[in-house]
Amino acid sequence: MLAKRRFIRYPTGLMKPGNSYDRSQQPRPISGVVGKVIRSLGLSRDYHGWIVVSRWPEIVGPAIAEQARARRYADGVLVVSVPDDSWRQEVAMKTEAILHKIQALPFGRSVKKIRLERG
């Protein structure tokens, strides 16, 4: 059985499957579009906070990131879980320096506070 041929309407008009589209329209990178959509939806603060969560190991280094893990971000607060009280004290002593390092990043200005929790 032969399959039905379908015609698809493209911006350049009616084309048959397999025909090329108008090559004068070059693809554009979506990086700028994604940023505009995030800002238009009012999500840029949360988006930037979640970038900090995802890049936590790069920010604090592997030794700290192995024990202290950034878990979530909400309303300017980065929540970091630590395994025990000794690591809580270790990270608490470095919180000010870590916060300055985060805020120096282009996407880190949304983080205002670091909260440590046992987990």
N, C-alpha and C positions, 0 to 999 in steps of 0.2 A: 504494500500500500504506500502510496506517495503522501507525504505530509503536505498539509495546506501551506501555501506561501502566505506569509503575513507581511503587510506593509506597515512600516513604522513612520510616524510623522516626526521629522527632525526639524530643527530651526531653519534649515535650508530648503525644506519642502518635502514632498513625498519621495521616499527612496525605497529601493528593494533591499532585502537582506543581503549582506555581503558587500554592498557598495560602500565606498568610503565617504566619510563626512567631510565637511568643508575644512580643509587643512589650514586655512588662514586664521582660524580661531585656535590659538595655542593654549594648552592647559595652563592654568594658573595655580601656584601653590596655595594650599588651603590654610596655611598657618595664620595668615592675616585674617581670613574669614572666621576661623575658630575663635580667635581673640575678640573679634567684633561681636560675634553671637553671644559669647560668655558675658561680655560687658553689657550688651543690650538686655540680657535676661537678669542682670543685677547679681551675677554669680562670681564676679571677679575676685572678691575678698576670699570667699570660700575656696575658689579654684586655686588661688595663690597659696593659701594655707595647706591645701592638700598636696601641692607641689613640694612644700617643705617636708611633709610626712613622707612622700615617696623618695626624697633625696636625703633623708636623715643620715644614712651611713656616710655619704659624701661630706656632709656638713660637720659631723662630730668625729669622724674617723672610725676605722673598723673596731678598735679596742672597746670604745664606749658603745658603739652601735650593736655590738654582740650582746651586751648586757642590758642596755637601756634602749627600748624600742618606741619610736613615735607611733602612737596608735590611732589618734584622731585629731581633728581640728574643728573647733566651733567657736564662733564669736570672738575671734582674736586670741584664743587660748589653745596652745599646742599641748596635748596630753601625752605624756611619756610614761611608759610602764617600766618599772625596775624590779628585779627578782627578790631583793631583800633590803634590809635597812642599811647595810654597809654601802651598797650601790646607790641607794637613795641619798645618803650623805655625800658620797663622791660626786654624783651628778648635781646635787644641790649647791655644792661649792663652785661648780663650773657653770651654773645656770646663767649668770650675768654675762660671762664671756660667750657662751653659746648663743644667747639671745642677740648680742651685738653682732655676732657672725651671721646669724640668720637675717637680721634687719639690714645688713650691708648688701645682701643679695637683691637683685631687681624684683624678685617675687616674694621677698621675705618681710616686707614692710607691714603686711597684714597681721603678722604674729606679734602680739603685745605682751604675752605672758606664757611661761612654761609651767605646767602643773604636773607634779610627779605623783604617780600612784603605784601601789604594789600590785604586781600581776605577773 
